[in-house]
Each structure stands twice: as C-alpha cells, then as structure tokens.
Amino acid sequence: MSGLEALLDGLLAPGVHRLHPSYDVGGLRPRVERAGWRWAHLDGWTRETKAEVLDGLGEALGFPGHYGRNLDALADCLDDLADDTVLVWEGWGAFATTDEPTFALVVDILRRRTGRTAAAAFSVLLSGAGPDLDLDLPELD
C-alpha cells in the first residue's frame, strides 16, 4: 500500500508531506476523489511572494470573498473547511526559496489545521523540488 493510499484510507494521519517525485500529480486527482476526499491544487511555480501564495491558497481551497489574504485569515478560513480535503501544492520550492521564513509560517499554519477534526480531515502534499528545510516534512512514498 502506498503512503497516499494509507493517507486516504485513514491509516496514516493527515499532515504536511513532501510528495515523492515518482507521483504523477495529474494522476492524483482521480485517486483522491475516488476515496471521497476533495481535491485542491495550488500551482506554486508562478507564486513566489507571500501575497501570491496566500491568494493562491484562497483560490485553491475556495475561500469566501471576505478572505483577508493574510496569515490570520488563512488560519481562520482553514478552520472552516467542511470536507475532507487534500491540497497538492505543486512548485512550493519557488516560495520556500524566495521567502523561507514566511514559507515556514505558512507550513506551520497548514500543519496546525491538518489532521482530522470533527468537521473534516485536511492534508497537504508538497510536490516538486525545493530546499531542504528543517521543518520535519516527511516524504509520502
């Protein structure tokens, strides 16, 4: 059983994971949706600033129009997710390289929301190359 299957089946705790390079991101969506999870995708290749990433996260996760596009608003809107959701953040390395301290803050906010709450489970899969950061991001094989 792959790490993704274990995650989707509830055998692996949701969290922020680096996605093994062997995964084809395009092929993930049907697997995620078949398992009953909501699919969200952030194209990070063109989002290298805090503002661009926060805007992209809001778009990918379908945040409401009043989303304030700041770190507090990100945390608040993540708390309102009602469906089990997998967010695939492709090209995360661009932002992590450009602004490592803010990337670490965003990962911390995402990590605090990951897991299974009464409302829904949430997991983030970081796809693509990026810097080795001391953030304890396990690889999902």
Secondary structure, 3 states (H helix, E strand, C coil): CCHHHHHHCCCCCCCEEEECCCCCHHHHHHHHHHCCCEEEEEEHHHCCCHHHHHHHHHHHHCCCCCCCCCHHHHHHHHHCCCCCEEEEEECHHHHHHHCHHHHHHHHHHHHHHCEECCCCEEEEEEECCCCCCCCCCCEEC
